[in-house]
């Protein structure tokens, strides 16, 4: 009975979404449920097909297709730099822009958050996005890149987030990465976000207060997003620099315990950070140099030049951090080797001192009949005095040579 109520609850939610958007093309043929067995709507194989029958996820059940509206964070129409009131579906918004006369210029900005393949396919059909780019937008872990499909540019940006921690020794991760994919055409921008820290709501609100910027068209939005991401690179580099300075102080402190694993952790995070940032340089330069027919505004190209400058600064900082950490690894290894050498000399000195009484005791422990000292009254104290004098002489000799 409880399972039946759960099924009716899910069906009711899907039906409610489609009733609320009955005039939208997104629910036509979508959200169809033939049978349900408690599986997650997003449970898919990596190749996008349904799981086989008899699997843990599905038992002869068909996939539930959520409407596109569940992945849309915001959808707005901008005419002459100002947003029109209301919020329509992406298809209706694009129709409004295409219906504009030649006097007014406008574009659509659709923001998506982690859409599934079915949702992304419907968006791609509306805006004419290439299937290869749409597939890349669904599956994360893409390298920063720029691709052109006819009159649409596809830009992949890596976002980064600094993970707060008290010290590197207590941190499991220092830099987290996410992704923002941008489709930009002559009258639309579609952003696809992956990760919890790649939100663009605040950026959209700030842009909406600057109609002069939005009047430049869709690539003004692309610039704003790229500038936002690159500026955050610089912020994260400053936080990482604090960790590197703390690690450097620890390594060169007089009496500190050095764990090279912590340096390797920091270096690994810097390498990941560098992989997320460095490839973007070529993509940004190509926007300005190779696609002037799409990025026709000189002012927008100047803005991209500023982003390239900021990106170069961030990339140079990260490269310098990588070199510093390599030097710190070498310095820490050298200091550990020196510490081991010092400890070995101390151990050798104490072994040499301990060898004197051991040798004397071994000699007089032999059971020979003719050992004159054994019969003398002064024999025992004489042996102790000899041991003490020799051991004391060795101790001060080692101290004078900095072995102890």
C-alpha positions as a printed Julia matrix, in Angstrom:
404×3 Matrix{Float64}:
  0.0     0.0     0.0
  2.83    2.37    0.83
  4.5     1.57   -2.49
  1.26    2.33   -4.32
  0.98    5.71   -2.63
  4.58    6.51   -3.61
  3.86    5.67   -7.26
  0.74    7.83   -7.28
  2.73   10.64   -5.63
  5.4    10.56   -8.36
  2.79   10.36  -11.13
  0.96   13.27   -9.56
  4.14   15.4    -9.48
  4.9    14.66  -13.14
  1.31   15.36  -14.14
  1.34   18.62  -12.19
  4.49   19.78  -14.01
  2.93   19.08  -17.37
 -0.42   20.65  -16.49
  1.39   23.78  -15.34
  3.16   23.98  -18.68
  0.4    22.6   -20.91
  1.04   25.26  -23.52
  4.76   24.53  -23.61
  6.26   22.07  -26.08
  8.43   20.65  -23.33
  5.75   18.31  -21.95
  4.6    17.05  -25.35
  5.54   13.44  -25.29
  7.67   13.98  -22.18
  7.11   12.75  -18.67
  5.56    9.51  -19.92
  5.39    6.7   -17.35
  4.6     3.16  -18.36
  5.67    1.46  -15.15
  7.74    2.41  -12.12
  9.75    0.35   -9.66
 11.27    2.92   -7.3
 14.2     3.85   -9.51
 15.71    7.3    -9.84
 14.6     9.33  -12.87
 18.24   10.12  -13.69
 19.53    6.56  -13.33
 21.14    6.01  -16.72
 24.04    4.12  -18.12
 27.03    6.13  -19.25
 26.06    5.58  -22.89
 22.64    7.08  -22.29
 20.58    3.89  -22.71
 18.15    2.41  -20.23
 19.51   -0.14  -17.8
 18.87   -3.77  -18.76
 15.99   -5.79  -17.39
 16.63   -7.51  -14.11
 19.13   -4.9   -12.97
 19.08   -3.34   -9.51
 17.8    -0.06  -10.87
 15.05   -1.23  -13.24
 12.82   -4.25  -13.38
 11.26   -3.98  -16.8
 10.54   -0.27  -16.21
 10.9     2.46  -18.78
 12.78    5.68  -18.16
 10.87    8.63  -16.72
 11.61   11.75  -18.78
 11.45   14.89  -16.68
 10.28   18.04  -18.45
 12.89   20.57  -19.49
 11.43   23.08  -17.05
 12.9    21.08  -14.15
 16.42   21.81  -15.46
 15.81   25.46  -16.39
 17.1    27.81  -13.7
 16.09   30.97  -15.56
 14.98   31.98  -19.02
 14.8    35.6   -20.08
 14.29   37.65  -23.22
 16.43   40.78  -23.56
 15.48   43.51  -26.01
 17.68   46.59  -26.39
 19.55   45.6   -23.24
 16.48   45.26  -21.0
 14.73   42.13  -19.87
 11.12   41.69  -20.86
  8.73   40.92  -17.99
  7.67   37.35  -17.42
  9.38   34.03  -17.93
  8.43   31.82  -20.87
  9.71   28.5   -22.08
 12.89   28.56  -24.16
 10.9    27.89  -27.34
  8.44   30.71  -26.7
 11.26   33.07  -25.73
 13.15   32.36  -28.94
  9.95   32.88  -30.94
  9.57   36.33  -29.34
 13.09   37.31  -30.37
 12.65   36.08  -33.92
  9.41   38.05  -34.17
 11.18   41.35  -33.45
 11.4    43.91  -36.2
 14.73   45.08  -37.54
 14.71   48.19  -35.35
 15.01   46.33  -32.03
 17.68   43.75  -31.28
 17.21   41.02  -28.73
 18.35   37.63  -27.56
 17.37   34.79  -25.23
 19.42   33.68  -22.24
 18.54   30.21  -20.96
 20.28   28.88  -17.85
 20.31   25.11  -17.27
 21.65   23.15  -14.32
 22.83   19.58  -14.93
 20.23   18.59  -17.54
 19.86   14.97  -18.56
 20.16   13.78  -22.14
 16.43   14.02  -22.87
 16.19   17.58  -21.57
 19.32   18.7   -23.41
 18.09   17.11  -26.62
 14.9    19.18  -26.52
 16.86   22.39  -25.91
 19.2    21.48  -28.76
 16.24   21.02  -31.11
 14.85   24.46  -30.23
 18.13   26.35  -30.71
 19.63   24.17  -33.42
 22.59   23.01  -31.34
 24.89   20.37  -32.75
 24.41   16.9   -31.26
 28.11   16.51  -30.41
 28.17   19.76  -28.44
 24.89   18.86  -26.72
 26.37   15.52  -25.69
 29.44   17.26  -24.24
 27.16   19.61  -22.31
 25.4    16.7   -20.61
 28.55   14.83  -19.62
 30.86   16.84  -17.41
 34.68   16.53  -17.1
 35.42   18.37  -20.33
 38.62   20.32  -20.93
 38.32   24.08  -21.47
 37.84   24.52  -25.2
 36.12   26.49  -27.94
 34.3    24.87  -30.85
 32.23   26.37  -33.63
 29.21   24.73  -35.22
 27.91   26.93  -38.06
 26.84   30.19  -36.36
 27.05   28.83  -32.81
 30.1    28.93  -30.53
 30.46   26.29  -27.83
 32.73   27.36  -24.95
 33.68   25.18  -21.99
 34.88   26.91  -18.82
 36.25   25.26  -15.7
 35.09   26.84  -12.46
 37.15   26.5    -9.28
 36.34   26.78   -5.59
 38.75   27.01   -2.66
 37.88   24.55    0.11
 38.37   26.26    3.5
 40.52   24.39    6.03
 42.61   25.13    9.1
 45.8    23.64    7.7
 46.98   21.59    4.75
 47.62   18.67    7.11
 43.88   18.48    7.88
 42.67   19.03    4.31
 41.55   16.25    2.0
 40.93   18.62   -0.91
 42.03   22.2    -1.46
 40.57   23.16   -4.85
 37.28   21.83   -6.23
 36.35   22.2    -9.88
 33.07   22.55  -11.75
 32.07   23.41  -15.3
 30.07   25.94  -17.27
 29.23   25.21  -20.9
 28.07   28.13  -23.06
 26.27   27.97  -26.39
 26.24   31.41  -28.02
 24.55   32.3   -31.28
 23.38   35.49  -32.94
 20.2    35.7   -30.84
 20.62   33.3   -27.92
 22.85   32.19  -25.07
 22.4    28.8   -23.41
 24.45   28.11  -20.27
 24.78   24.63  -18.79
 26.22   24.41  -15.29
 27.76   21.43  -13.51
 28.69   21.68   -9.85
 27.22   23.38   -6.8
 29.47   26.45   -6.92
 29.03   27.54  -10.53
 25.8    29.51  -10.09
 25.2    32.55  -12.29
 22.12   34.07  -10.65
 24.03   36.96   -9.1
 25.88   37.61  -12.35
 22.61   37.72  -14.3
 21.12   40.23  -11.85
 24.2    42.44  -12.08
 24.07   42.39  -15.87
 20.39   43.28  -15.86
 21.29   46.49  -14.04
 23.64   47.41  -16.92
 21.51   47.56  -20.1
 24.36   49.19  -22.01
 26.33   45.97  -21.63
 23.44   43.69  -22.59
 22.71   45.87  -25.6
 25.96   44.55  -27.1
 24.29   41.18  -27.61
 24.77   37.54  -26.56
 28.56   37.7   -26.52
 28.41   40.38  -23.85
 26.94   37.64  -21.66
 29.7    35.25  -22.73
 32.29   37.86  -21.77
 30.64   38.5   -18.39
 30.64   34.8   -17.54
 34.25   34.33  -18.66
 35.31   37.42  -16.71
 33.49   36.15  -13.61
 35.18   32.75  -13.83
 38.67   34.14  -14.5
 38.43   36.69  -11.68
 37.57   33.83   -9.35
 40.75   32.1   -10.52
 42.7    35.07   -9.14
 40.82   34.91   -5.83
 41.58   31.22   -5.44
 45.26   31.76   -6.25
 45.53   34.18   -3.31
 44.03   31.6    -0.95
 46.34   28.88   -2.26
 49.31   31.22   -1.85
 48.51   31.44    1.87
 48.75   27.65    2.14
 52.06   27.64    0.29
 53.5    30.33    2.57
 52.43   28.35    5.65
 54.02   25.21    4.23
 57.24   27.09    3.46
 57.45   28.43    7.02
 56.96   24.94    8.4
 59.69   23.45    6.23
 62.3    26.03    7.2
 61.35   26.21   10.89
 64.15   25.09   13.23
 62.34   22.29   15.04
 59.38   21.21   12.95
 58.18   17.81   11.88
 58.09   17.64    8.09
 55.59   15.42    6.27
 56.34   15.48    2.56
 52.91   13.95    1.89
 51.32   17.31    2.73
 53.5    19.03    0.13
 52.55   16.41   -2.44
 48.86   16.98   -1.63
 49.24   20.7    -2.24
 51.23   20.1    -5.43
 48.59   17.68   -6.71
 45.88   20.3    -6.16
 47.99   22.91   -7.95
 48.45   20.56  -10.91
 44.68   20.04  -11.08
 44.16   23.79  -10.8
 46.65   24.37  -13.62
 44.9    21.85  -15.88
 41.6    23.63  -15.3
 42.98   27.09  -16.07
 45.74   26.86  -18.68
 43.83   25.52  -21.73
 41.34   28.4   -21.55
 43.91   30.85  -22.91
 43.72   29.51  -26.46
 39.92   29.48  -26.41
 39.69   33.12  -25.31
 42.21   34.26  -27.91
 40.32   32.44  -30.66
 37.08   34.21  -29.75
 38.74   37.54  -30.47
 40.84   36.58  -33.49
 38.97   33.83  -35.37
 35.28   34.62  -34.94
 34.86   38.31  -35.65
 31.82   37.64  -37.79
 29.98   36.55  -34.64
 31.74   38.82  -32.14
 31.31   41.88  -34.33
 31.35   44.51  -31.57
 34.79   46.06  -31.08
 33.89   46.95  -27.51
 33.08   43.32  -26.73
 36.42   42.24  -28.2
 38.16   44.82  -26.0
 36.39   43.32  -22.99
 37.63   39.87  -23.98
 41.15   41.29  -24.22
 40.88   42.32  -20.57
 39.76   38.8   -19.64
 42.75   37.36  -21.5
 45.05   39.64  -19.5
 43.51   38.51  -16.19
 43.73   34.89  -17.28
 47.42   35.29  -18.12
 48.06   36.65  -14.62
 46.22   33.74  -13.03
 48.03   31.17  -15.19
 51.43   32.73  -14.39
 50.69   32.64  -10.67
 49.68   28.99  -10.81
 52.81   28.11  -12.81
 54.98   29.91  -10.24
 53.22   28.06   -7.41
 53.99   24.77   -9.14
 57.67   25.7    -9.34
 57.73   26.82   -5.7
 56.19   23.54   -4.57
 58.75   21.6    -6.6
 61.48   23.54   -4.79
 59.77   22.89   -1.44
 59.68   19.16   -2.15
 63.41   19.23   -2.88
 64.11   21.34    0.21
 62.02   19.07    2.42
 63.74   15.98    1.02
 67.16   17.55    1.61
 66.22   18.51    5.16
 64.94   15.01    5.9
 68.2    13.58    4.53
 70.23   15.98    6.7
 68.14   15.06    9.74
 68.68   11.38    9.07
 72.44   11.99    8.69
 72.52   13.87   12.0
 70.61   11.1    13.74
 72.92    8.49   12.25
 76.01   10.33   13.55
 74.51   10.53   17.03
 73.69    6.85   17.0
 77.21    6.01   15.8
 78.75    8.14   18.57
 76.73    6.46   21.31
 77.53    3.04   19.85
 81.27    3.9    19.97
 81.01    5.03   23.6
 79.04    1.92   24.56
 81.62   -0.29   22.83
 84.29    0.55   25.46
 82.62   -1.01   28.53
 81.3    -3.79   26.32
 84.84   -4.68   25.18
 86.31   -4.51   28.7
 83.5    -6.59   30.14
 83.98   -9.1    27.36
 87.71   -9.4    28.01
 87.37   -9.95   31.75
 84.45  -12.22   31.26
 86.67  -14.88   29.7
 87.36  -17.87   31.95
 91.15  -18.1    31.78
 93.15  -19.33   34.79
 95.97  -16.8    34.43
 94.45  -13.25   34.53
 96.61  -11.38   37.12
 94.24   -8.41   37.52
 91.51  -10.67   38.85
 93.57  -11.43   41.96
 94.51   -7.83   42.73
 92.6    -5.66   45.21
 92.85   -2.64   42.91
 91.76   -4.57   39.79
 88.02   -3.81   39.88
 88.24   -0.03   40.61
 91.08    0.3    38.1
 88.93   -1.2    35.33
 86.02    1.13   36.2
 88.3     4.16   36.13
 89.73    3.18   32.74
 86.21    2.7    31.32
 85.05    6.07   32.67
 88.11    7.94   31.37
 87.88    6.45   27.88
 84.11    6.99   27.61
 84.43   10.58   28.83
 87.2    11.27   26.35
 85.11    9.86   23.5
 82.06   11.89   24.55
 83.91   15.22   24.51
 85.62   14.31   21.25
 82.27   13.7    19.58
 80.82   16.9    21.06
 83.76   18.89   19.71
 83.09   17.48   16.23
 79.31   18.16   16.47
 78.39   14.51   16.47
 76.55   14.91   19.77
